[in-house]
Amino acid sequence: MACLQTRVPVLRMSMTILMVSLTLGKGLDIKQPGHCRAVCSNYGKPDCITLNQGEVDFKTAEEACHDRKGELLQLCSKSDKRLFDILSQELFGNYWIGLHLPAGACSNLSAPLRGYKWISGRPGITFLPSWNKNIQLCSPHCVSLSSDEKWTERPCSDKADGFLCKVELQDACRGQEVSHSTLFQSYKGCSSGPCEQNCEDFKGGYTCSCFEQYIPDNQDPRQCKPHCAQKRCPSIQEAGYDICPEGFLKVDGNFCEDPNEGPVTTPPVVAFVKPPISNNTLKASSVPGVRVLWICIVVIVVVIASIFVTRFCVVKRYRQRENSNRNNVVT
């Protein structure tokens, strides 16, 4: 009975440890919520508007845009409005923009922006917005925008369906899961040959994509660069040269191998590598693998502890029986 009483708390503790480890394992799988979709201008220094999905409050949305070297969308210019008109075709729900009611102020229903201010301090607006409700407010509120271009006043602590950022091209959707290829605004579409490899016309613009063994360049997705998602891949024939992705070495004739993933199988052969445009290439996160390893270790420890406790109880019971038999013989 004493052994049983000992085992029950130990087993309970083991299950608690296991559940905690699973919870921690989930917590280790950290990534930015939702998907990202970008629409960019095609002229001069391209600017982009990104649609970021994921339920967040206004402050979180503002910080997320700053982390991506941008700011919440402020529809102060006609070019921003044109980009939004393209993006709004895929907008479902309400998304934060960079408009808030200053502390201590009340909304003014007769003014185009109702007394709300852009977070950057920029003036005015180039068109008349369509407000969702006509109610005067005198508490901290921010504004979200929907696909039908309705502007909704809501407490800044509310969680909208996502947010809209204004960023430069090289920072659009950086480090996020991309739902679609970047859409570039253009009246000419693919007719002007804007993409290095594949081009597809869309309403209001075009998208670019890359051949097999290539990925869009993170500085300009209209350009492509060699890519290998494994430790070892065939080299790419380009302009009479064997091309390897940045950071890879040519080995075994016509293969490229990543020297950082283990020893190179044969002495490396000097090969032409396409000059990198940027060294900011994003690699897939290894966090999920760490989570699985952590869970396996904890499970193994729990199993070993249970076996040890069970064996201890069996040995203890055997010795008690042995002592009892000896006492009976002496008697």
N, C-alpha and C positions, 0 to 999 in steps of 0.2 A: 504493500500500500504506500509506504514511504517513497519507494522508487517511482510508483505511478504519480504520486503527488509532485515529485521532482520533474518527471518527464513532461507533464502538462504545461507548467510555466515555460519550460525550455522550448517546447514546440510552439507555444503561443508567441514567444519571443522570436523564434525563427521565422514564423509567418509574418510577424510585424516587420522584421528586417527585410524580408523578401518584398513585401508591398512597398516599403520605403524605397528600396533599390529600384523598383519598377517606376515609381514616381520620379525619382531623381534621374532615371534614364530618360524619361520623357522630357524632363527639364533640360537635359543636356543637348537635346536636338533643337538648337537655337537657330532660327532664321527669320528673316523679316516676313511678316504676315502677308498673305494674298499675292496676287499677280500684278504685273506692271505692263502698261501699254503706252507707247510713246508716239506722238505726232510731232514732226519737226518741220521747220521752214527749209526751203531749198535755196535760199538766196543769202549772199554775204556770209557772215558768221552764223551758222544755223543755231537757232534757239528751239527748245522743245517744250511741250506740255506733256507731262506724264500722268496717266490715270493709275492711281495706286489703290488697290482693293484691300479691304481689311477694316473692321470696325474699330475706330479710334476716336478720341475726343480731339478738340481743336488744338490744345497745347501739344499733344503727342504728334499730331499731323504737322504742326509748325516745326517741331524739333526734327522730325524725320526729313522734311525738305531741307533744312539747314545742314543736316548730316550728309546730304547728297549735293552740297554746294549750290543749293537753289533756295527757292522761297515759295510759299503758297501762292497759287495763281492769283494775279491781280489784273483784271480785264480793263486795263487803262488804255490800250492801243488797239487799232484796227487789226494789226497782224495777229495779236493774241486772240482776238475774237474770231478771226478766220480759222486759226488752228483749233480753237475750241469747237467751232461749228463742225469740223471734220470728226473730231473725237467724240462729240455728243451722239453720233450715230451708234456708238457702242456703250453709251452711258445708261446704266440701269440702277436707279436708287438716287441717293443724295450724297454729294461729295463736298467736303470743306474747301472753301476758297479763302484768300487772305483778307477778309473783311470782318471787322469787329466794331462793337459799340464801345467808345471810350468809357472808362470808369466814371461814374457820377453823372453821366449824360442820359437823356431820354431820346428816344427815336423821334424824328420829325417826318411825319407822313407826307408833307408837301414837298420835300426835297428828293431829288432823284436817288441819292444813296441813303436817304432817311437819317442822316446824321452819322452813319457808319463811316469808318475810316479804313483805308488800306494799311496793312501792317508796316509797309515801307514808308508811309507818309506821303505817297504820291497823290496828286490831285485828281479829282473828278473821274469821269467815265465818258466814253465816246458814243454811248448809246443808252437808251432808256431801258432799265431792267424791268422785268415783270415779277412783282412781289407776290408771294403766295397768300399772305393775309394782310389785312389793314387794321392792325392793333398797335397802339402806342405802348412801348416798353421802356422801363427805366431801371433795368437790372442788366448785369453782364450777359450779353448775347453775341453770337457770331453767326455767320451766314454760310449756308450750304447751297449747292446748285444742282439741279436735276437735268435729265435729258431733254425735257420740254422747256428748258431755260427758265424755270421757275426759281426764284430766289426765296429761300426759307430762313426766317429768323428762328434760332433755337439756342437754348443755353449752351455755353461753350463747353460745359461738362458732359453734354450729350455725346453719344457715339453715332457718328454718321457711317455710311457704307464704305467710306474711303476718303481720299483727298486728291487734289490736283496740284501738281508742282510745276513751276517754271524753272528749267535747268538748261545748261548748255549741252550740246550734242554728246560730248564725251562722258558726261555724267548721267545721261538718261538711263534709268532702270539699272544703274550700276549695283551689282551684288544682289539683285532681285530675280525672282523667277519671271521670265518674260512670257506673256500669253500669246503675243503675235509679233511678227517682225515690225521694226520701226517703219511707220508710214511717213513719207515725205510729201509735203504739200507742193503741188506743181500742176500748172494748167497743161503742160506738154506731156506729162506722164513719162512713159518709157521711150517716147519717140526721140528724145534728146540723148539717149544712151547714158543715163546717169549712174548706172550700176556697173561695177567691175565684172560681174559674172551674170547672175540671173536677175531679171526685172519683171515685175508683174504690175499691170495697171489696176488702180483702185479709184473709186469715186473721189475726186479731189486731189489725187496724187498717185504715188506708186510705192512699192516695197521692193527691197533687194534681198536676195538670198545667195547662198554659195554652193559650189559643187561639192561632191563627196571629198572628204579629207581636208576641207576648208571650213572655217567659221568666220562670221562677220568680225571685222576689226573693232575692238572696243572703243577706239577713238573716233571712227567713222564707219558705221555699219553698211555704208555703200561700198566699202572696200572689203576684201577678203584676205585671210592669211592662212597658211598651212596649219593643220591641227591634228593631233593624235591623242585620243582619249585613253590609250593604253600605254604600257611600258615600251612596247615595240610595235612599229607599224611599217608598212612599205614606204619607201621614199616616193616623192612626187616628181614626175617629169615636167619641167617648166623651162621653156626657152632653151632646150638642149642641156639643161643641168638637172642633177638629182637634188631636189629640194627637201630639206628637213625642217620641221617646225622649230621655232625658237627654243633653245635649250636642249635640243636633241642632237645626237651625234650619228653619223653614218657608220654602219657596221655591216659585216657579212654581205658586201656588195651593194644590194639595193634595199637595205632596211635602215630605219632610224630608231635609235634607242635612247631612253632617258637615263643618263648616268646617275641621276639622283635617286633612282628607284632600285639600285643594286649594281653589282659589278657588270661592266660591259663584257659581253661574251668573247669578243675578239678585239685586237688592237684597233682603235678607231681610225677611220680613213678620213682625211681632210675633205670636206665637201662644201659646196656652196650653200649657204643658208640665207634665205631671203631676209634682208635687213629689217629689223623690227621697227614698227612705227611707235610703239609704246612698250614700256616694261611694266605696265599696270595690269597684265593679264590676270584674270580672276580664276583661281583653281577651285574645283568643287570641294566643299567642306568635308572633312573626315570625321566630323562630330558624330554622325549616326554610328560609325564603326566603333568609336570609343564607348558609346552608350551600350552597344551589344556586348562588348568586352566586359564592361563594368557589371552588367546584369549577370553574365556567365560566372564571373568571379564570385559574386555574392551568393548565387545559387549553389556553387560548389562548396563554399564555406558552410552554408546552412546544412547541406546534405552531410558533410563530414561531421559537423557538430551533432547532428541527430544520430548518426551511426555510433559516435563515441558514447553518447548518453545511453543509447540502447544497450551497447556492449557492457557499459559499467553496471547497469541495472541487472543484466543477466548474470554477470560474474558475482555481484553482491548477493543475489538470490541463491545462487548455487552454493556459495560459502555458508549462508545461513542454514540451508538444508543440511550441509555437511556437518556443521557444528551441532545441529539438532540431533542428527543420527548418532554422533559420538556421545552426546549426553544420555541418549536412550540406552546405548550399550553399557556405559558406566553404571547406570542405574540398575 
